[in-house]
Amino acid sequence: MTMLEIRNLHAKVGDKPILNGISLVVNAGEVHAIMGPNGSGKSTLAQVLAGHPAYEVTEGQILYQGQDLLDMEPEERAQAGLFLAFQYPVEIPGVSNAYFLRAALNEIRKARGEEEIDPIDFMDLVEAKLKLVEWGPEIMSRAVNAGFSGGEKKRNEILQMAVLEPRLAILDETDSGLDIDALRIVASGVNALRRPDNATIVVTHYQRLLNYIVPDRVHVLAAGRIVKSGGKELALELEARGYEWLSEEVVSA
Amino acid sequence: MTATYLRDYETLTGNGGAKAPWLAGLRQTALERFQAVGFPGARDEDWRFINLAPLTARSFPLATGGGLLPSAAALAPYLISIPGSRTLVFVNGRFAPSLSSSPEARPGVTVLNLGSALASHADLLDRHLGRYASAEASGFTALNTAFMREGLLVHVARGAEAGGPIHALFVSDGSQEGAASYPRNLIVLEAGATASVIESYVGLGDGSYFTNAVTEGLIGEGARLEHIKIQRESEQAYHVGTTHLRHARDSRGVSHSVSFGAALCRNNLDVVLDGPGVEAQMLGLYMGRGRQEVDNHTSLLHAHPNCSTREIYKGILDGRSHGVFNGKIYVTPIAQKTDAKQTNRALLLSEHATIDTKPQLEIFADDVKCTHGATVGNLDQQAGFYLKSRGIGGALARRILTYAFAAEVLEEIPHETLRASLEAVVMSRLGHSEEVPG
């Protein structure tokens, strides 16, 4: 089943074009890695998929499970099972992780026509998910990301993902700023959530994360376009050779 | 307009209200001051942002005692259950011993109704009363001083600890429409003493009345005071409350101010750092809706070196409400190494809500670190997108973010039950009474 189909996507921020014709198909059960140097547009792609208002799509189409994604509000996308793990998760003082996550889950359930979950059932559900990120229940009473270290914020994103069970998860530089233990926890959490009926897009600058989350496809972005696609071995080649040779290849082509 | 006040003053003093000459003198001087200056008006720089006319054009006769006391059930939502705490309840300005909890005796700690202390602790009062809150400060303080009769007295002897918080609950029950009350509180902490004092001003029902409150305090050398003022008056009422705190060297103070009620509320917080090495914090939260006017004026006098202060005030204004924040920081030439940080933020939830905000830094020392920041605006857009990306949009997202804005200030209130009850008020004001996100 096709989870996501991006056709000739162009997007800009202000007057500055950032995405210049991206086409990509992601099927259910797959993990795709989007790699590329800084400024290549990979984080913009993640933000556009989630519906960040700062970016304007000027051309192209995005179909998510057959629906026109660009026609949906960010919260409708989330309610339809799309999830973005933020590169810089936002702090929300005074609002506990438990309240926030249950509110999110209930909005998603309501959109699906399901009953809201009560606080007791919710805590049972969360207890199992906390194990994935190797956390105890005390994290649920802390305010969302407030005073969290960089690594804790990323773990919290994975916890949210585990509870909300998205159909399509987009991880935006989730590996940046993580030490090796946090990286392992985050990656094993993501792996545990892989299923035949969901898909994951991993946006990363470095190959390191892909040692833990093994992708089915790797795409390299440069100047807002996919300049090369391949299997997981492409990531290793990028690690060895850097991004320079690709730009040359594009220029000479 | 002042005729009512003069007549009430004659009645009050004629009834033998003050037998001690020092007190009679204090009151008389204050009354003369009020006669001379009257209420402030739009021409006074410190009052120009707020329209006092609805208050000053009307006469508020002195609330009389007697009558039925409110039931315990009516007071329950405003009581604070904190272990070791004690509560003094005042109804329409008069002490209500039957509603108060009898203070557990602690060595060196005096907690009394000021009215009883006028006779029993005359020396103490003579030394302190009117010394920090000067009747010169404004017509309101002068009027309060002329009419002062009851309120909270806290005295903590050298090195003693007051224990659990001392709560003074001032209730206006709405039984005397248009009446005025003049709570007067005095807090004296001798060197090394500690105390936590909570003042609540509460309206039962939606009566229109006038509370003119004054609190003054001395925080002795190395002493620590935590002071919390909660204003939950009726939304038809008028509240002018002035707090003067004077800090001796190396003392610590935290002052919280939370305002939800009153048609017109003016909070003056005046802190004098009267010795080196003082650390003081001023934290405020105010909410306005309908046509409420909420004015917070803070003044911080750095008169000695090596003091540090931190001030955060936040406002949430909805409907056609109007907020004022004026934060004055005055650093004298000798107050070197002053470290003062002031932040004030206001959130406007409606296009008709307005705020006047004025940081006022006057710095006459050269080796200081003083910063101020003011923001007025709407909800944080990046946080809004974060919530949307989790499926939370619309009214629920706005409520959560508005709550978070307020919670950042309330989180610093150390008593969990008090904090929770204030958070619940915020949530109910945001139209959501089920659950607190904390």
Chai-1 contact restraints between the chains, C-beta under 6 A:
chainA,res_idxA,chainB,res_idxB,connection_type,confidence,min_distance_angstrom,max_distance_angstrom,comment,restraint_id
A,A50,B,S389,contact,1.0,0.0,6.0,A-B,restraint_1
A,H52,B,F385,contact,1.0,0.0,6.0,A-B,restraint_2
A,P74,B,K388,contact,1.0,0.0,6.0,A-B,restraint_3
A,P74,B,S389,contact,1.0,0.0,6.0,A-B,restraint_4
A,E75,B,K388,contact,1.0,0.0,6.0,A-B,restraint_5
A,E75,B,G391,contact,1.0,0.0,6.0,A-B,restraint_6
A,E75,B,G393,contact,1.0,0.0,6.0,A-B,restraint_7
A,A78,B,S389,contact,1.0,0.0,6.0,A-B,restraint_8
A,A78,B,R390,contact,1.0,0.0,6.0,A-B,restraint_9
A,A78,B,G391,contact,1.0,0.0,6.0,A-B,restraint_10
A,Q79,B,G391,contact,1.0,0.0,6.0,A-B,restraint_11
A,L84,B,S389,contact,1.0,0.0,6.0,A-B,restraint_12
A,V90,B,Q382,contact,1.0,0.0,6.0,A-B,restraint_13
A,V90,B,A383,contact,1.0,0.0,6.0,A-B,restraint_14
A,V90,B,Y386,contact,1.0,0.0,6.0,A-B,restraint_15
A,I92,B,A404,contact,1.0,0.0,6.0,A-B,restraint_16
A,P93,B,A404,contact,1.0,0.0,6.0,A-B,restraint_17
A,P93,B,A407,contact,1.0,0.0,6.0,A-B,restraint_18
A,P93,B,E408,contact,1.0,0.0,6.0,A-B,restraint_19
A,G94,B,A404,contact,1.0,0.0,6.0,A-B,restraint_20
A,G94,B,A407,contact,1.0,0.0,6.0,A-B,restraint_21
A,G94,B,E408,contact,1.0,0.0,6.0,A-B,restraint_22
A,G94,B,E411,contact,1.0,0.0,6.0,A-B,restraint_23
A,V95,B,I400,contact,1.0,0.0,6.0,A-B,restraint_24
A,V95,B,A404,contact,1.0,0.0,6.0,A-B,restraint_25
A,V95,B,P437,contact,1.0,0.0,6.0,A-B,restraint_26
A,S96,B,G438,contact,1.0,0.0,6.0,A-B,restraint_27
A,Y99,B,P437,contact,1.0,0.0,6.0,A-B,restraint_28
A,A103,B,I392,contact,1.0,0.0,6.0,A-B,restraint_29
A,A104,B,R390,contact,1.0,0.0,6.0,A-B,restraint_30
A,A104,B,G391,contact,1.0,0.0,6.0,A-B,restraint_31
A,A104,B,I392,contact,1.0,0.0,6.0,A-B,restraint_32
A,E107,B,G391,contact,1.0,0.0,6.0,A-B,restraint_33
A,E107,B,I392,contact,1.0,0.0,6.0,A-B,restraint_34
A,I108,B,G391,contact,1.0,0.0,6.0,A-B,restraint_35
